[in-house]
Structures are given as C-alpha cells and as structure tokens.
Amino acid sequence: MNVLETSKLLDEELYSRQLYVLGLPAMQRIQGAKVLLSGLQGLGAEIAKNLVLMGVGILTLHDPHPTCWSDLAAQFFLSEQDLGRSRAEASQELLAKLNGAVQVCIHTGDITEDLLLDFQVVVLTASKLEEQLKVGTFCHKHGVCFLVADTRGLVGQLFCDFGEDFTVEDPTEAEPLRATIQHISQGSPGILTLREEADAHHFHNGDLVTFSGIEGMVELNGCAPRPLHVREDGTLEIGNTATFSRYLRGGAVTEVKRPRTVKHEPLDAALLQPRVVAQSPQEVHRAHCLHRAFRALHTFQQLHGRPPRRWDPVDAEMVVGLAQALEPLKGTEGESSEEQLDEALVRTVALSSAGSLSPIATMLGAVAAQEVLKAVSKKFMPLDQWLYFDALDCLPEDEEPFLNPEDYAPRDCRYDGQIAVFGAGFQKKLSHQHYLLVGAGAIGCELLKGFALVGLGAGGSGGVTVADMDHVERSNLSRQFLFRPQDIGRPKAEVAAEAAHHLNSNLKVTPLTYPLDPTTEHIYGDNFFSNVDGVAAALDSFQARHYVAARCTHYLKPLLEAGTNGTRGSACVFMPDVTDVYRGPASDADSEDASYPVCTVRYFPSTAKHTLQWARDEFEGLFHLSAETIKRYQQEGHPQGALISLADMDGPQVLEDGTPFWSSPRQCPQPLEFDASQDMHLLYVLAAANLYAQMHGLPGSRDQTELRGLLKLLPLPELQDLAPIFASDLELAWASAELGPEHLKKLHEALEIWSTGPPLEPLMFEKDNDNNFHVDFVTAAASLRAQNYGIPPANRTKSKRIVGRIIPAVATTTAAVAGLVGLELYKVVGGPRPLSAFRHNYLHLAENYFSRWVPFAPAIQKFQHLEWTCWKRLEVPAGEPERTLESLLAHLQELLGVRVTMLMRGPAVLYSAGWSLEKQAWHLPLRVTEVMRQVTGQAPEPGQRVLVLELSCEGDEEDTTFPPVHYKL
C-alpha cells in the first residue's frame, strides 16, 4: 500500500490507541470475528461493552430471562423501566450505539449445535454446569473457542478452552527487538556488531532475526529468518556470510517473533485437573479451594433448585459439606480434600454468593473480553486455563453479617445485588459520600460508571464532582465508554456527568472544566476540599498525579489512583495514617516524557526516536515559530532577538586520543539525492508544501501525480537560493555554512517583504488529525534524516505514537483497573480498616499476570523525642486576636520541645534565627498574616482556612523534614 494512503479496511482514527497495542493484522481479524455471548447480567454486559468498543465484527446476544432488581447493581444497560423485559432485548440498542461498525444481534431461541457452528468464539456467563459441559464438549470437538465466566458476590471464575492445537501468531505485547548495525564481517560465521553495545544484551541464543536497510551486504536484506548466537564480547554470530558482498554501512537487525501453539483440555477434564493462573503455591491452593466452592454452588443449585440464600449459615454449611464431598483433584496424589479444603473460605463464598457487584463484574468482564480478543486475533497468550479472582478482603473482618439477616434482605431497589453482600446500612453510607474524580478520560469514564452503579453520592448530601479541562475527540470513542460521536468537541466533564446521571438518576454529578493544578487553588481550595470525603484520580501524567496526591496529603483525604499502558494496568489506594503516600517517578527524566540531549538530536542521532525528535523540532521551527516571529516583526517593525549563525561543523576528524570522530555510536551522515519517484521524498515535499500553504492561508493539494510532474520541471535549488529557516531565537539553519553580509542583506529584504504581506498563521502540531499533514511531515522528515545516518526509520504509526507521546490503550485494561479501584472504594467507605485490608494491584493482560499486595505503611521519621509520618501536621489556631509571629514561635517551641530556627512559607523565609536582632525585633511583634504579606507580597485568599508553613529546628540534620505547620485562620 502506498505510504501516502491510509487503510480503507479499518477506521484508524477511531482505533488509533488500541492499534498501538494490537497491530493492524490483529485488528483486522477482530473486525471480521463472530462471537456468541450468552448471559447479559452485569458480567455479560461488561464483556459485551468491551467487545463492541474494541470493534469485534458481529456480536450475538443470548439471554431470554427477564430483568430483575438485582441486575441493576452491575448491569448498566438496564434500568428500572426494563424490569420484566428480556435482558438481551433491553441491552441491544444501547450496546449498538457504542460502535456503529459492530453488528449487535439477538438470538431468542435455544443454543443449538447448528447455532454454535456459526461462531468463532462462544462465551457463557451465569450458566448452569450442565449447560457448560454440553456446550464446551461440542465446541472443543468442532474447533470453536469456548469460555465460561461467572461471578458470585466477591469472587469470580474464568475458564478458557481454545482447543488442542491453537496457534498464537504474536505471543507478547513487546515490539520485536530492533537494533542498528555498526558492522558485519564476511566469514563463517559472520560477526555482527551493533552500534549500541547495550542492545546486544536484549538478544538471546537461538533468536530468529532478519535484516533491512543494509548497504553493501544486500544479500541479508529481507532474508529468511536466521538464528543468532550471542558471543561473550556482545557481538552476534549470524551464520555464513563468506560469499556475500562486503558490508558498507547502515541497516538494522530485527527479531522475528515465533508463533506458539497452545493445548487446552475440554471442560469436563479441566474440572478434575484444573490448571490455574497463580503466582505462588499459596495462590494455587486458594484457587483450588475456590474451584471446589464454585462446583459446590452448582451442586447446591441442582439439588435445591435455587442458589444459597443471602448470609444464611445453614445454606453455607451445606455448601461446605458439598465441597468436602467432591473427589480429590487429579495431580494431588495422597491429598485429602477434607484436610486441604479451606472451609472458612468456602463458607464465606457461600454466605456472600447471592450478591451482584459492579467492581467484580467490571474486572472479570475485562479479562474475559481480552481472552475473547486473543481467540479471534491470535494475539497474546491465552489463559492456561482457569483464573480465579476474589476480593473477600472487602468484607469487614470483625462482623458476622448473618446475625442481622434483615439488613441484607432485598428492598426491590437498584442496589439489591450490592445490599446482598454489604447490607443496607453500608448502602446508605455510600450514598452520603462526596467524591472528587480528577480526569474524565478512559479510566475516569469507567470509574464514573462504577460510582453510578454502586450509588456513591446518590443520596442525602452526597455527590460526585468531575474535573477535566479536555474535550471529547474521535479517538476517545473506542475506550471512553460514556462518550458518543455526537459529543465530539464538547467538554469531557460535562458529557460524562450527563451520561452518569442517565445511568442513575439519583446520582448528583457536578462537572468542572478547570484543571486541578497550582493555578486553580482558589477554586479547589480549603472550602472545596472540606466537603470532599475522598479523591479518585484518573490522570495520564506523573506531574498531575504528584500534585493531586500532594493535595490529598495536605487535606488528609483518601486517594484512589489508577493508570494503564497498553495491556498493563495498576490500581492503588492511599489512606491517611494507614498507608504510605503516592510515590511515582520523581521527575520527567524518570517518566515517559523524557527528552533527548540536544547535541544527540542535532548532530549524532543513532535511533529512530532521535530523528523523530529532530523532525518534530523542525515542524515547530518551520511552521510555528517562524510564523510567530514574522507576525511580531509585522506588528513591531523589527525582529525579536539577535541573528545567530551556526558554528562551522568542519573540524578535526580525529579525537585527541586518536579515535576517529565518526565511530560508534556516531555515524557520519551521507547526503541524499532527491528522487521524486521515491514515496518518502514525495511525501516530504507534499506535506511541507501543504503546511506552508496552510500557514499562508493558501489552498493546498493532495494530487500526487501532479506534484511528481511539477517536481520534474523544477530545477534543484542552490544553497544561496534557499530561504532562511527561522527558529525560536532566529537561529538560521543554513547547512553548516556561516552567514556572510550578502546573506544578512537577503534576510532583511525578505523581512521587509513579509512585513507588508498578509499575516501568517502559526500551526500548532496536532497528532490526531490524519488529514492535516502534520504527522506526514514529521514521518517523512525523520525517515529522510534516518537515511542520512544509516538508521532504520520508523513507520507512520510508530512515528505518530512517539512524537505525539501517545500512551497505547485498550478498553479492557481500562475497565479492569477501574474495577479494582471500585473494590478499594468499598474498604475506604466502609470505615476504619487495618493496613492488611488494603491492596495495591498490578496486572498485565497480555501475559496473564495478576498481582495484589498489601501497601507499605508510612515510614516513621524521628528527631530527638519526636516521631511522625508523612501524614502528620502541626495544627495551630490563629486565635482571636490573631497570633503574632513571636507567639507562634513560642507555641511551636512548647509543642516540639525544641527551638525553631527557621519558618518558611514556600521558598519565602518568614523568620530565621540567624537574622540580626534589629530584623527580629521588627518581625516578631507583627501578626503572622502581616509578616506573610510583607515578605511574599501576598495575603490569604478569601475563604482560605489554613496557611501551610515549613520549619527547621535546632539540631536537625539536613535531610530532616518536619511535619508542616497548619496555621488555621
């Protein structure tokens, strides 16, 4: 396909973020897939939502059962108006609106063998074991991928059977390893030296590789995959190259991923010998106990025609007995099921099994949907074969709910499924909470959906405030659940608030379109946070996360925080006085926002990322800063700044130690000869010409044929005819030549002409518009520069991701972390909990890795007789009349038992023991707010309740950080 064209088969703008995760081949397979989903309670709705958002071709729904009250606690496509109506019929219309490219159908009859043969994947949720065995046996025999998913209260199970010979085309999320070549020797074996020695450590013996872009030894370009051997010195043996041409320069070696084959057992065999996803022997044992608990629940249903009653101790003991009576699992010879069964675990599962909870459905539905996508896309390794997930740690440790069964009885309300687990008293407590949600993007939408379903802030004085300054874009629609095409261009906070209110009309949602940062502390100040019970953060930058976390520490508010990157995700909880505070990367240099040294980008690039950074800077200089400079000249009559020419790059070609200047990792650039027949040359000119036209308000053109013909007629420009290129400081990029007087004269002539012309329009780089030539220019410029330096170029998709600093994202990971946040919310709202009750979470859906662990406790700091943690503050009332500075210092000395040597308000010093007596005498009698005003020039804001002061004490060490002083106004 021509590099100037985009795929006609896939809406790349809509799916742009998940394309970076899955790739085009996998997305095209997903787009052509047919999936049958039976069961549309909360779990089924979550699976369906994720599959539709991610673009599965045809989704057929099956659930003839009528909607009931308990469904509404987790099924967000249903409402009170749907009671008594078939779940599938009530869900179809809203599901279809999520993605017009997906065909959402309903099957109203029984599940027959003929029906099953029409699908690639069949998913059963909330089904009886007899049906699972019947459908699973047939699907295994006929090569149809089969999944079972189920939730019971705070636990869930997922089973996958992809057959006995399922091929995974691309097992991992990581991109194939790719490294730049420094040299290849002729010989048997040929020895390959990489430009960056560190790259050799990423390759392993037996890896298959291929080659591209090599000059000289062209026999390797596009060759069949070759195995390599890593030598002790970091070079690589690549097989016999003795008969090949002599290597000249450039090129890249790229890993070739190997497909892997998966062998799954059918359900009937897997029931007796379960292979479970677990990270430790203890987790394996717990999963086996949960496996027996689910089987016992099925048996109870079969015997009694109903599930166990809510928090009924008699029914629970019967379930425990049924679990004990099950035959031992195969592969555990000599093991007694009665001895090994965790009876307390099974009992708790049975007691709470009648519940239906949104966070559990959200989390397990995300994992199940990802497994469906693995089945149809052949991307990433599927589960092997059972996954059990439980969040029984959400239950209070010291309560016996069945002592008050009435609290858990149905109320014929939308929260019945949740009341079945936590009780009506807890439900009321949830409704009176007031939470701040920072960020209404992908995770924010999922969190807000969860808040609506659990009833957070849906009664009394409760509510949810949503803060987000961004607007809805089309690329948001494939994963930001609450947005629709008609919302594009509207503020995210407002759209999300309206959609959440539609999910639960009792939910009070207030949208704010101001950012939460130091510039808006007059909005999100003391009065605002005094009415907030907790904060949920769904942010995509470390700087923003650190600021929000600092606000929560300042106001002693719980913080629930989540983030994703591709199929990786995390969800964490930070509780005042219980856990440590948020500690992300300390600076941009440690985050994904890190940039590269200027000298590397300009003169010694060695990777495609270097060339892309250079091209992005070129865009800024050519089409933004230059226009701004000329506009200022037109307005003010003179250029801003001095004219600076580049230093002559001609210099010694050998370093002082005798090493050649152009040696690894520096590569001597080679000139390119313009050739309009080459796509990348043409794309560069086409994009640049259209961008210049946009800047000058002229019509552009996309006619490639006409452009090629025109370029053949134009003479190649000479150096002295080139127009100067403006940079931010009017640095003139003129190859490596110095500017002479004649050049400066031409420059001023050009400025005079521009000053009388029409105003120029500076272009702001926009990554998500595929028709504006912005990404095209950067891609082409970076590719040509990469050719200069013998660097393998990045394609357009990768270029767009790097220069746009786009975080790869998929709906499944987003939903999973939101569900995990919802589980921690139960604990935060539930009341005082010990550290052991809380969980930090990490998952990697591509590699089937799930980890939950107890967070760290806050570190205890000590100074002499004092002890404190990061949550401690020294609260001092201002009093009536207000304290003087001298009174405050005396109070602190009495409180701490040590002398205060310095008091600060941010960087401004309000008091220092090192001051002269005259200065001390002048400051000490003044009131604290007056001292602050005189020193900082600022007075407390209206409504401000607290001044935060920092202090140092006599005898402290340099790294001692005392608790902040909260001077209460």
Rosetta blueprint (number, residue, H / E / L):
1 M L
2 N L
3 V L
4 L L
5 E L
6 T L
7 S L
8 K L
9 L L
10 L L
11 D L
12 E L
13 E L
14 L L
15 Y L
16 S H
17 R H
18 Q H
19 L H
20 Y H
21 V H
22 L H
23 G L
24 L H
25 P H
26 A H
27 M H
28 Q H
29 R H
30 I H
31 Q H
32 G L
33 A L
34 K E
35 V E
36 L E
37 L E
38 S E
39 G L
40 L L
41 Q L
42 G H
43 L H
44 G H
45 A H
46 E H
47 I H
48 A H
49 K H
50 N H
51 L H
52 V H
53 L H
54 M L
55 G L
56 V L
57 G L
58 I E
59 L E
60 T E
61 L E
62 H E
63 D L
64 P L
65 H L
66 P E
67 T E
68 C L
69 W H
70 S H
71 D H
72 L H
73 A H
74 A L
75 Q L
76 F L
77 F L
78 L L
79 S L
80 E H
81 Q H
82 D H
83 L E
84 G L
85 R L
86 S E
87 R H
88 A H
89 E H
90 A H
91 S H
92 Q H
93 E H
94 L H
95 L H
96 A H
97 K H
98 L L
99 N L
100 G L
101 A L
102 V L
103 Q E
104 V E
105 C E
106 I E
107 H L
108 T L
109 G L
110 D L
111 I L
112 T L
113 E H
114 D H
115 L H
116 L H
117 L L
118 D L
119 F L
120 Q L
121 V E
122 V E
123 V E
124 L E
125 T E
126 A L
127 S L
128 K L
129 L H
130 E H
131 E H
132 Q H
133 L H
134 K H
135 V H
136 G H
137 T H
138 F H
139 C H
140 H H
141 K H
142 H H
143 G L
144 V L
145 C E
146 F E
147 L E
148 V E
149 A E
150 D E
151 T E
152 R E
153 G L
154 L L
155 V E
156 G E
157 Q E
158 L E
159 F E
160 C E
161 D E
162 F L
163 G L
164 E L
165 D L
166 F E
167 T E
168 V E
169 E L
170 D E
171 P L
172 T L
173 E L
174 A L
175 E L
176 P L
177 L L
178 R E
179 A E
180 T E
181 I E
182 Q E
183 H E
184 I E
185 S L
186 Q L
187 G L
188 S L
189 P L
190 G L
191 I E
192 L E
193 T E
194 L E
195 R L
196 E L
197 E H
198 A H
199 D H
200 A H
201 H H
202 H H
203 F L
204 H L
205 N L
206 G L
207 D L
208 L E
209 V E
210 T E
211 F E
212 S E
213 G L
214 I L
215 E E
216 G L
217 M L
218 V H
219 E H
220 L H
221 N E
222 G L
223 C L
224 A L
225 P L
226 R E
227 P E
228 L L
229 H E
230 V E
231 R L
232 E L
233 D L
234 G L
235 T L
236 L E
237 E E
238 I L
239 G L
240 N L
241 T L
242 A L
243 T L
244 F L
245 S L
246 R L
247 Y L
248 L L
249 R E
250 G L
251 G L
252 A E
253 V E
254 T E
255 E E
256 V L
257 K L
258 R L
259 P L
260 R E
261 T E
262 V E
263 K L
264 H L
265 E L
266 P L
267 L H
268 D H
269 A H
270 A H
271 L H
272 L H
273 Q L
274 P L
275 R L
276 V E
277 V L
278 A L
279 Q L
280 S L
281 P H
282 Q H
283 E H
284 V H
285 H H
286 R H
287 A H
288 H H
289 C H
290 L H
291 H H
292 R H
293 A H
294 F H
295 R H
296 A H
297 L H
298 H H
299 T H
300 F H
301 Q H
302 Q H
303 L H
304 H H
305 G L
306 R L
307 P L
308 P L
309 R L
310 R L
311 W L
312 D L
313 P H
314 V H
315 D H
316 A H
317 E H
318 M H
319 V H
320 V H
321 G H
322 L H
323 A H
324 Q H
325 A H
326 L L
327 E L
328 P L
329 L L
330 K L
331 G L
332 T L
333 E L
334 G L
335 E L
336 S L
337 S H
338 E H
339 E H
340 Q H
341 L L
342 D L
343 E H
344 A H
345 L H
346 V H
347 R H
348 T H
349 V H
350 A H
351 L H
352 S H
353 S L
354 A L
355 G L
356 S L
357 L L
358 S H
359 P H
360 I H
361 A H
362 T H
363 M H
364 L H
365 G H
366 A H
367 V H
368 A H
369 A H
370 Q H
371 E H
372 V H
373 L H
374 K H
375 A H
376 V H
377 S H
378 K L
379 K E
380 F L
381 M L
382 P L
383 L L
384 D L
385 Q L
386 W E
387 L E
388 Y E
389 F E
390 D E
391 A L
392 L H
393 D H
394 C H
395 L L
396 P L
397 E L
398 D L
399 E L
400 E L
401 P H
402 F H
403 L H
404 N L
405 P H
406 E H
407 D H
408 Y H
409 A L
410 P L
411 R L
412 D L
413 C L
414 R L
415 Y L
416 D H
417 G H
418 Q H
419 I H
420 A H
421 V H
422 F H
423 G L
424 A H
425 G H
426 F H
427 Q H
428 K H
429 K H
430 L H
431 S H
432 H L
433 Q L
434 H E
435 Y E
436 L E
437 L E
438 V E
439 G L
440 A L
441 G L
442 A H
443 I H
444 G H
445 C H
446 E H
447 L H
448 L H
449 K H
450 G H
451 F H
452 A H
453 L H
454 V H
455 G L
456 L L
457 G L
458 A L
459 G L
460 G L
461 S L
462 G L
463 G E
464 V E
465 T E
466 V E
467 A E
468 D L
469 M L
470 D L
471 H E
472 V L
473 E L
474 R H
475 S H
476 N H
477 L H
478 S H
479 R L
480 Q L
481 F L
482 L L
483 F L
484 R L
485 P H
486 Q H
487 D H
488 I L
489 G L
490 R L
491 P E
492 K H
493 A H
494 E H
495 V H
496 A H
497 A H
498 E H
499 A H
500 A H
501 H H
502 H H
503 L H
504 N L
505 S L
506 N L
507 L L
508 K L
509 V E
510 T E
511 P E
512 L E
513 T L
514 Y L
515 P L
516 L L
517 D L
518 P H
519 T H
520 T H
521 E L
522 H L
523 I L
524 Y L
525 G L
526 D H
527 N H
528 F H
529 F H
530 S H
531 N L
532 V L
533 D L
534 G E
535 V E
536 A E
537 A E
538 A L
539 L L
540 D L
541 S L
542 F H
543 Q H
544 A H
545 R H
546 H H
547 Y H
548 V H
549 A H
550 A H
551 R H
552 C H
553 T H
554 H H
555 Y H
556 L L
557 K L
558 P L
559 L E
560 L E
561 E E
562 A E
563 G E
564 T E
565 N E
566 G E
567 T L
568 R E
569 G E
570 S E
571 A E
572 C E
573 V E
574 F E
575 M L
576 P L
577 D L
578 V L
579 T L
580 D L
581 V L
582 Y L
583 R L
584 G L
585 P L
586 A L
587 S L
588 D H
589 A H
590 D H
591 S L
592 E L
593 D L
594 A L
595 S L
596 Y L
597 P L
598 V H
599 C H
600 T H
601 V H
602 R H
603 Y H
604 F L
605 P L
606 S L
607 T L
608 A H
609 K H
610 H H
611 T H
612 L H
613 Q H
614 W H
615 A H
616 R H
617 D H
618 E H
619 F H
620 E H
621 G H
622 L H
623 F H
624 H H
625 L H
626 S H
627 A H
628 E H
629 T H
630 I H
631 K H
632 R H
633 Y H
634 Q H
635 Q H
636 E H
637 G L
638 H L
639 P L
640 Q L
641 G L
642 A L
643 L L
644 I E
645 S E
646 L L
647 A L
648 D L
649 M L
650 D L
651 G L
652 P L
653 Q L
654 V E
655 L L
656 E L
657 D L
658 G L
659 T L
660 P E
661 F L
662 W L
663 S L
664 S L
665 P L
666 R L
667 Q L
668 C L
669 P L
670 Q L
671 P L
672 L L
673 E L
674 F L
675 D L
676 A L
677 S L
678 Q L
679 D H
680 M H
681 H H
682 L H
683 L H
684 Y H
685 V H
686 L H
687 A H
688 A H
689 A H
690 N H
691 L H
692 Y H
693 A H
694 Q H
695 M H
696 H L
697 G L
698 L L
699 P L
700 G L
701 S L
702 R L
703 D L
704 Q H
705 T H
706 E H
707 L H
708 R H
709 G H
710 L H
711 L H
712 K H
713 L H
714 L L
715 P L
716 L L
717 P L
718 E L
719 L H
720 Q H
721 D H
722 L L
723 A L
724 P L
725 I L
726 F L
727 A L
728 S L
729 D L
730 L L
731 E E
732 L E
733 A L
734 W L
735 A L
736 S L
737 A L
738 E L
739 L L
740 G L
741 P H
742 E H
743 H H
744 L H
745 K H
746 K H
747 L H
748 H H
749 E H
750 A H
751 L H
752 E H
753 I H
754 W H
755 S H
756 T H
757 G L
758 P L
759 P L
760 L L
761 E L
762 P L
763 L L
764 M L
765 F L
766 E L
767 K L
768 D L
769 N L
770 D L
771 N L
772 N L
773 F L
774 H H
775 V H
776 D H
777 F H
778 V H
779 T H
780 A H
781 A H
782 A H
783 S H
784 L H
785 R H
786 A H
787 Q H
788 N H
789 Y L
790 G L
791 I L
792 P L
793 P L
794 A L
795 N L
796 R H
797 T H
798 K H
799 S H
800 K H
801 R H
802 I H
803 V H
804 G L
805 R L
806 I L
807 I L
808 P L
809 A E
810 V L
811 A H
812 T H
813 T H
814 T H
815 A H
816 A H
817 V H
818 A H
819 G H
820 L H
821 V H
822 G H
823 L H
824 E H
825 L H
826 Y H
827 K H
828 V H
829 V H
830 G H
831 G L
832 P L
833 R L
834 P L
835 L H
836 S H
837 A H
838 F L
839 R L
840 H E
841 N E
842 Y E
843 L E
844 H E
845 L H
846 A H
847 E H
848 N L
849 Y E
850 F E
851 S E
852 R E
853 W E
854 V L
855 P L
856 F L
857 A L
858 P L
859 A L
860 I L
861 Q E
862 K E
863 F E
864 Q L
865 H L
866 L E
867 E E
868 W E
869 T L
870 C L
871 W L
872 K L
873 R L
874 L E
875 E E
876 V E
877 P E
878 A L
879 G L
880 E L
881 P L
882 E L
883 R L
884 T E
885 L H
886 E H
887 S H
888 L H
889 L H
890 A H
891 H H
892 L H
893 Q H
894 E H
895 L H
896 L H
897 G L
898 V L
899 R L
900 V E
901 T E
902 M E
903 L E
904 M E
905 R E
906 G L
907 P L
908 A E
909 V E
910 L E
911 Y E
912 S E
913 A L
914 G L
915 W L
916 S L
917 L H
918 E H
919 K H
920 Q H
921 A H
922 W H
923 H H
924 L L
925 P L
926 L L
927 R E
928 V H
929 T H
930 E H
931 V H
932 M H
933 R H
934 Q H
935 V H
936 T H
937 G L
938 Q L
939 A L
940 P L
941 E L
942 P L
943 G L
944 Q L
945 R L
946 V E
947 L E
948 V E
949 L E
950 E E
951 L E
952 S E
953 C E
954 E L
955 G L
956 D L
957 E L
958 E L
959 D L
960 T L
961 T L
962 F L
963 P L
964 P L
965 V E
966 H E
967 Y E
968 K E
969 L L
